[in-house]
Amino acid sequence: MRSTTLLALLALVLLYLVSGALVFQALEQPHEQQAQRELGEVREKFLRAHPCVSDQDLGLFIKDVADALGGGANPDTNSTSNSNHSAWDLGSAFFFSGTIITTIGYGNAALRTDAGRLFCIFYALVGIPLFGILLAGVGDRLGSSLRRGIGHIEAIFLKWHVPPGLVRILSAVLFLLIGCLLFVLTPTFVFCYMEGWSKLEAIYFVVVTLTTVGFGDYVAGASPNQNFAAYQPLVWFWILLGLAYFASVLTTIGNWLRVVSRRTRAEMGGLTAQAASWTGTVTARVTQRVGPTAPPPLEKERPPLPPPPCTAQPASRPLSPAAPEKTEPSSPPTASALDYPSENLAFIDESSDTQSERGCALPRAPRGRRRPLNPPRKPSRPRGPGRPRDKGVPA
């Protein structure tokens, strides 16, 4: 991801957070102030009704009650009724362990002992990755099952000659509707019946749970009136399936966004090519329109250029070895240029005649005056015993 895109996304998230903070502040702060005023009125009323209780003693009592509630105590439970109810029975403890590894963490029940907190650290470090692997496997299997069922429906639509694009849209809608029906709407009515919540409270608990937010203000099975021991473990299995479904939905959305991004890039490349082609066509048409009024100078007919002058040495003049300065002809392999000047000059003369016949129209000298190609070699002079012999001359 580019740095500019990352900064823009960060700015968008921060703006989203600030807007949410403003909305929640506007909605919840007046209710908090009203509750605080009501608590003060109830406190003053209690002190007037019981003048023997001091304000300081009442404040300490309220603090103790708040600490007890934070520790998991239920104010509806006393020593005479529901004495066997505990927030740490086997079903509740199983549900609490499930909220740890699912990272929901409702907060209605908290650990108060140091040993429990220390064990929770290691338990979470091992359990969260383990649950992640299980969640991926269950989500894959659940998504495959749902897509297989939807595939049969797609086949029926295709038999009815429905366009494939519309079939894809209908399959995606069906995938979302079936998941919402199984994991959102059905549990909502179950919690309304089992917990006595309103429909808004029940669907609020479902969404907060399946998104792993887990505020803890509404928790299934936390009421002491709930006597079904397997109720909270069943709620945890619903959480497992619901999280797996949401994981498969997020994976599908990610794949769809990836495909859309690739198609968008391909379409943008095609549009860029079309724009470049259109620009070139417009430029060519404008050039053709302007061309007859002011023809470019390159279209004028130019006279043919004369052939390049070719400097050839006449045959009557003796050629010197220093005549060709720019192009040095290759000397024959039998002897060096310094040993036999006449043979070297004959080789240069032959190469000049060949070049004149190929590219030059200048007249050549008569053949009778040309230097023979292989003139007879002069006899070698006798040399002294200490003088080295010339190269190429037989002893």
C-alpha positions as CSV (number, residue, x, y, z in Angstrom):
1,M,0.0,0.0,0.0
2,R,1.3,3.4,-0.9
3,S,2.2,6.0,1.8
4,T,-0.4,8.4,0.5
5,T,-3.1,5.8,0.5
6,L,-2.1,4.7,4.0
7,L,-2.2,8.3,5.3
8,A,-5.6,8.9,3.6
9,L,-7.0,5.7,5.2
10,L,-5.6,6.7,8.6
11,A,-7.2,10.2,8.3
12,L,-10.5,8.5,7.3
13,V,-10.4,6.2,10.3
14,L,-9.6,9.1,12.7
15,L,-12.4,11.1,11.2
16,Y,-14.8,8.2,11.7
17,L,-13.7,7.8,15.3
18,V,-14.2,11.5,16.0
19,S,-17.6,11.5,14.4
20,G,-18.6,8.4,16.4
21,A,-17.3,10.0,19.6
22,L,-19.4,13.2,19.0
23,V,-22.5,11.1,18.3
24,F,-22.1,8.9,21.4
25,Q,-21.4,11.9,23.6
26,A,-24.5,13.7,22.4
27,L,-26.6,10.5,22.9
28,E,-25.2,9.1,26.2
29,Q,-24.0,12.1,28.2
30,P,-27.4,13.5,29.0
31,H,-28.6,10.0,30.2
32,E,-25.5,9.7,32.4
33,Q,-26.2,13.1,34.0
34,Q,-29.8,12.2,34.5
35,A,-28.8,8.9,36.3
36,Q,-26.3,10.8,38.5
37,R,-29.0,13.3,39.5
38,E,-31.4,10.4,40.3
39,L,-28.8,8.7,42.4
40,G,-28.3,11.9,44.4
41,E,-32.0,12.3,44.9
42,V,-32.3,8.7,46.1
43,R,-29.4,9.2,48.5
44,E,-30.9,12.4,50.0
45,K,-34.3,10.7,50.3
46,F,-32.6,7.7,52.2
47,L,-30.8,10.0,54.6
48,R,-34.0,11.9,55.4
49,A,-35.8,8.7,56.0
50,H,-33.0,7.3,58.2
51,P,-31.5,10.1,60.1
52,C,-29.4,7.7,62.2
53,V,-27.2,6.9,59.1
54,S,-24.6,9.4,58.4
55,D,-23.6,10.5,54.9
56,Q,-20.1,9.1,55.3
57,D,-21.4,5.6,56.3
58,L,-23.8,5.6,53.4
59,G,-21.0,6.5,50.9
60,L,-18.9,3.6,52.2
61,F,-21.8,1.2,51.9
62,I,-22.4,2.3,48.3
63,K,-18.7,1.8,47.5
64,D,-18.8,-1.7,48.9
65,V,-21.8,-2.6,46.9
66,A,-20.2,-1.4,43.7
67,D,-17.1,-3.4,44.4
68,A,-19.2,-6.5,45.0
69,L,-21.1,-6.0,41.8
70,G,-17.9,-5.6,40.0
71,G,-16.7,-8.9,41.5
72,G,-19.6,-10.8,40.0
73,A,-22.1,-10.6,42.9
74,N,-25.7,-10.4,42.1
75,P,-27.9,-8.0,44.2
76,D,-30.9,-10.2,43.7
77,T,-29.3,-13.1,45.5
78,N,-29.3,-13.3,49.3
79,S,-28.7,-15.9,51.9
80,T,-32.3,-17.2,51.8
81,S,-33.0,-17.5,48.1
82,N,-31.0,-19.0,45.3
83,S,-28.1,-19.7,47.5
84,N,-26.8,-22.4,45.2
85,H,-26.4,-20.1,42.3
86,S,-22.8,-19.2,41.4
87,A,-21.2,-17.2,38.6
88,W,-18.4,-19.8,38.6
89,D,-20.2,-23.1,38.1
90,L,-19.1,-25.4,35.4
91,G,-21.3,-24.0,32.7
92,S,-20.5,-20.4,33.5
93,A,-16.7,-21.1,33.8
94,F,-16.9,-22.9,30.4
95,F,-18.6,-19.8,28.9
96,F,-16.0,-17.5,30.5
97,S,-13.1,-19.6,29.0
98,G,-14.8,-19.3,25.6
99,T,-15.0,-15.6,25.9
100,I,-11.2,-15.5,26.5
101,I,-10.2,-17.5,23.4
102,T,-12.7,-15.7,21.2
103,T,-11.4,-12.3,22.4
104,I,-14.9,-11.2,23.2
105,G,-14.4,-10.5,26.9
106,Y,-17.8,-9.4,28.1
107,G,-16.4,-8.1,31.5
108,N,-19.5,-9.1,33.5
109,A,-17.3,-11.6,35.3
110,A,-13.7,-10.7,36.1
111,L,-10.8,-12.5,37.8
112,R,-10.1,-11.3,41.3
113,T,-7.3,-13.5,42.4
114,D,-3.6,-13.2,41.4
115,A,-3.4,-16.9,40.5
116,G,-6.4,-16.7,38.3
117,R,-4.9,-13.6,36.5
118,L,-1.6,-15.4,36.0
119,F,-3.2,-18.5,34.6
120,C,-5.4,-16.3,32.3
121,I,-2.3,-14.8,30.7
122,F,-0.9,-18.2,29.5
123,Y,-4.3,-19.6,28.8
124,A,-5.1,-16.7,26.4
125,L,-1.6,-16.9,24.7
126,V,-2.2,-20.6,23.8
127,G,-6.0,-20.6,23.3
128,I,-6.4,-17.6,21.0
129,P,-4.1,-19.0,18.2
130,L,-5.7,-22.4,18.6
131,F,-9.2,-21.0,18.3
132,G,-8.0,-19.0,15.2
133,I,-7.0,-22.2,13.5
134,L,-10.3,-23.8,14.4
135,L,-12.2,-20.8,13.2
136,A,-10.5,-20.8,9.8
137,G,-11.3,-24.5,9.3
138,V,-14.9,-24.2,10.4
139,G,-15.4,-21.1,8.3
140,D,-14.0,-22.8,5.2
141,R,-16.2,-25.8,5.7
142,L,-19.3,-23.8,6.5
143,G,-18.7,-21.5,3.5
144,S,-18.2,-24.4,1.2
145,S,-21.4,-26.0,2.4
146,L,-23.4,-22.8,1.9
147,R,-21.8,-22.2,-1.6
148,R,-22.6,-25.8,-2.6
149,G,-26.2,-25.3,-1.7
150,I,-26.4,-22.0,-3.5
151,G,-24.7,-23.6,-6.5
152,H,-27.8,-25.8,-7.0
153,I,-29.9,-22.7,-6.9
154,E,-27.6,-21.1,-9.5
155,A,-28.0,-24.1,-11.7
156,I,-31.8,-23.7,-11.5
157,F,-31.5,-20.0,-12.5
158,L,-29.2,-20.9,-15.4
159,K,-31.7,-23.4,-16.7
160,W,-34.3,-20.6,-16.7
161,H,-31.9,-18.6,-19.0
162,V,-31.2,-16.0,-16.4
163,P,-28.1,-13.8,-17.3
164,P,-24.9,-15.0,-15.5
165,G,-24.2,-11.6,-14.0
166,L,-27.7,-11.5,-12.4
167,V,-27.1,-15.1,-11.1
168,R,-23.9,-14.0,-9.4
169,I,-25.7,-11.1,-7.7
170,L,-28.6,-13.4,-6.6
171,S,-26.2,-16.0,-5.2
172,A,-24.4,-13.4,-3.1
173,V,-27.7,-12.0,-1.8
174,L,-28.8,-15.6,-0.9
175,F,-25.5,-16.3,0.8
176,L,-26.0,-13.2,3.0
177,L,-29.7,-13.9,3.7
178,I,-29.2,-17.5,4.7
179,G,-26.4,-16.6,7.0
180,C,-28.3,-13.8,8.6
181,L,-31.4,-16.0,9.0
182,L,-29.4,-18.8,10.7
183,F,-27.0,-16.8,12.9
184,V,-28.7,-13.5,13.5
185,L,-32.5,-13.6,13.3
186,T,-33.0,-17.1,14.8
187,P,-30.8,-16.4,17.8
188,T,-32.5,-13.1,18.3
189,F,-35.9,-14.8,18.9
190,V,-34.3,-17.5,21.0
191,F,-32.7,-14.8,23.3
192,C,-36.0,-12.9,23.5
193,Y,-37.7,-16.0,24.7
194,M,-34.9,-17.3,27.1
195,E,-33.7,-14.1,28.6
196,G,-36.9,-11.9,28.4
197,W,-35.2,-9.2,26.4
198,S,-36.8,-7.0,23.8
199,K,-36.0,-7.5,20.1
200,L,-33.7,-4.5,20.1
201,E,-31.8,-5.8,23.1
202,A,-31.5,-9.3,21.7
203,I,-30.2,-8.2,18.3
204,Y,-27.9,-5.7,20.0
205,F,-26.4,-8.6,22.0
206,V,-26.1,-10.7,18.8
207,V,-24.3,-8.1,16.8
208,V,-22.0,-7.0,19.7
209,T,-21.1,-10.7,20.3
210,L,-20.5,-11.7,16.7
211,T,-18.3,-8.7,16.1
212,T,-16.3,-9.6,19.2
213,V,-17.0,-6.2,20.9
214,G,-18.5,-7.7,24.0
215,F,-19.5,-4.8,26.2
216,G,-20.9,-7.1,28.9
217,D,-24.1,-5.1,29.7
218,Y,-26.1,-8.0,28.2
219,V,-24.8,-11.5,28.6
220,A,-26.8,-14.7,27.8
221,G,-27.1,-17.0,30.8
222,A,-25.9,-14.5,33.4
223,S,-29.3,-14.2,35.1
224,P,-29.6,-16.3,38.2
225,N,-33.0,-17.3,37.1
226,Q,-31.5,-19.4,34.3
227,N,-31.3,-23.0,35.6
228,F,-30.4,-24.8,32.4
229,A,-26.9,-26.0,32.9
230,A,-26.1,-26.5,29.2
231,Y,-27.5,-23.1,28.1
232,Q,-24.2,-21.1,28.1
233,P,-22.1,-23.9,26.4
234,L,-24.7,-24.0,23.6
235,V,-24.4,-20.2,23.3
236,W,-20.7,-20.6,22.9
237,F,-21.1,-23.1,20.0
238,W,-23.5,-20.6,18.4
239,I,-20.7,-18.0,18.8
240,L,-18.3,-20.4,17.1
241,L,-20.5,-20.9,14.1
242,G,-21.5,-17.2,13.9
243,L,-17.9,-16.1,13.9
244,A,-17.0,-18.7,11.3
245,Y,-19.8,-17.4,9.1
246,F,-18.7,-13.8,9.5
247,A,-15.1,-14.8,8.7
248,S,-16.2,-16.5,5.5
249,V,-18.3,-13.4,4.6
250,L,-15.2,-11.1,5.1
251,T,-13.1,-13.5,3.0
252,T,-15.6,-13.4,0.2
253,I,-15.8,-9.6,0.4
254,G,-12.0,-9.4,0.3
255,N,-11.8,-11.7,-2.8
256,W,-14.6,-9.7,-4.5
257,L,-12.8,-6.4,-3.8
258,R,-9.5,-7.9,-5.2
259,V,-11.3,-9.0,-8.4
260,V,-13.0,-5.6,-8.7
261,S,-9.6,-3.9,-8.3
262,R,-8.0,-6.0,-11.0
263,R,-10.9,-5.4,-13.4
264,T,-10.8,-1.7,-12.6
265,R,-7.1,-1.5,-13.4
266,A,-7.6,-3.4,-16.7
267,E,-10.4,-1.1,-17.6
268,M,-8.4,2.0,-16.8
269,G,-5.5,0.6,-18.9
270,G,-8.0,0.1,-21.8
271,L,-9.4,3.6,-21.3
272,T,-5.9,5.1,-21.3
273,A,-5.0,3.3,-24.5
274,Q,-8.3,4.5,-26.1
275,A,-7.6,8.0,-25.0
276,A,-4.1,7.9,-26.5
277,S,-5.4,6.5,-29.7
278,W,-8.1,9.2,-29.9
279,T,-5.5,11.9,-29.2
280,G,-3.3,10.6,-32.0
281,T,-6.3,10.4,-34.4
282,V,-7.3,14.0,-33.6
283,T,-3.7,15.2,-34.0
284,A,-3.5,13.5,-37.4
285,R,-6.7,15.0,-38.6
286,V,-5.7,18.5,-37.5
287,T,-2.4,18.0,-39.3
288,Q,-4.2,16.9,-42.5
289,R,-6.4,19.9,-42.4
290,V,-3.6,22.3,-41.9
291,G,-1.4,20.5,-44.5
292,P,-2.8,21.8,-47.9
293,T,-2.7,25.5,-46.9
294,A,0.9,25.4,-45.6
295,P,2.7,22.4,-47.0
296,P,5.8,21.4,-45.0
297,P,9.1,22.0,-46.7
298,L,10.0,18.3,-46.4
299,E,7.4,17.4,-49.1
300,K,9.2,19.5,-51.8
301,E,11.0,17.6,-54.5
302,R,14.7,17.9,-54.1
303,P,17.1,17.5,-57.0
304,P,19.1,14.3,-56.9
305,L,22.4,14.6,-55.1
306,P,25.5,14.0,-57.1
307,P,27.5,10.9,-56.3
308,P,30.2,11.4,-53.7
309,P,33.6,12.2,-55.2
310,C,35.9,9.3,-55.2
311,T,39.6,10.0,-55.2
312,A,41.5,7.5,-57.3
313,Q,45.1,7.6,-58.0
314,P,46.0,7.6,-61.7
315,A,48.0,4.6,-62.9
316,S,50.8,6.7,-64.4
317,R,51.6,8.4,-61.1
318,P,53.6,6.3,-58.7
319,L,51.7,5.8,-55.4
320,S,53.5,6.4,-52.2
321,P,52.9,4.2,-49.1
322,A,51.6,7.3,-47.2
323,A,48.9,8.2,-49.7
324,P,45.9,6.4,-47.9
325,E,45.7,8.3,-44.6
326,K,42.1,7.5,-43.5
327,T,41.6,4.0,-44.7
328,E,44.6,1.7,-44.2
329,P,44.3,-1.3,-46.5
330,S,45.2,-4.7,-45.1
331,S,48.6,-5.9,-46.1
332,P,48.9,-9.3,-47.7
333,P,49.8,-12.0,-45.2
334,T,53.0,-13.1,-47.1
335,A,55.1,-10.1,-46.4
336,S,55.0,-6.9,-44.4
337,A,54.6,-3.5,-46.0
338,L,58.1,-2.5,-45.2
339,D,59.8,-5.4,-47.0
340,Y,58.2,-5.1,-50.4
341,P,56.9,-1.7,-51.3
342,S,56.1,-2.5,-54.9
343,E,53.9,-5.4,-53.9
344,N,52.1,-3.4,-51.3
345,L,51.4,-0.6,-53.8
346,A,50.1,-3.1,-56.3
347,F,47.6,-4.3,-53.7
348,I,46.5,-0.8,-53.0
349,D,46.0,-0.1,-56.7
350,E,43.9,-3.2,-57.1
351,S,41.7,-2.3,-54.1
352,S,41.3,1.2,-55.5
353,D,40.2,-0.2,-58.9
354,T,37.7,-2.4,-57.2
355,Q,36.2,0.5,-55.3
356,S,36.0,2.6,-58.4
357,E,34.2,-0.1,-60.3
358,R,31.6,-0.5,-57.4
359,G,30.8,3.1,-56.4
360,C,32.7,5.6,-58.6
361,A,31.9,6.7,-62.1
362,L,35.3,8.2,-62.7
363,P,37.3,6.9,-65.8
364,R,40.0,4.5,-65.1
365,A,43.4,4.3,-66.7
366,P,43.9,2.0,-69.7
367,R,44.7,-1.6,-68.8
368,G,48.0,-1.5,-70.5
369,R,49.4,1.1,-68.1
370,R,48.2,-0.6,-65.0
371,R,50.7,-2.0,-62.6
372,P,50.8,-5.7,-62.7
373,L,49.2,-7.5,-59.8
374,N,52.2,-9.7,-59.0
375,P,55.4,-8.2,-60.3
376,P,58.5,-10.3,-60.4
377,R,60.4,-10.1,-57.2
378,K,63.9,-8.7,-57.2
379,P,66.6,-11.1,-56.3
380,S,67.7,-10.8,-52.8
381,R,71.0,-9.2,-52.1
382,P,73.7,-11.2,-50.5
383,R,73.9,-10.4,-46.8
384,G,76.7,-10.8,-44.4
385,P,76.9,-13.6,-42.0
386,G,76.0,-11.3,-39.1
387,R,73.0,-9.6,-40.8
388,P,69.6,-11.2,-40.2
389,R,67.6,-12.4,-43.2
390,D,64.5,-10.7,-44.5
391,K,61.2,-12.2,-43.6
392,G,59.6,-14.3,-46.3
393,V,62.8,-14.8,-48.4
394,P,64.0,-18.3,-48.7
395,A,67.6,-19.0,-47.5
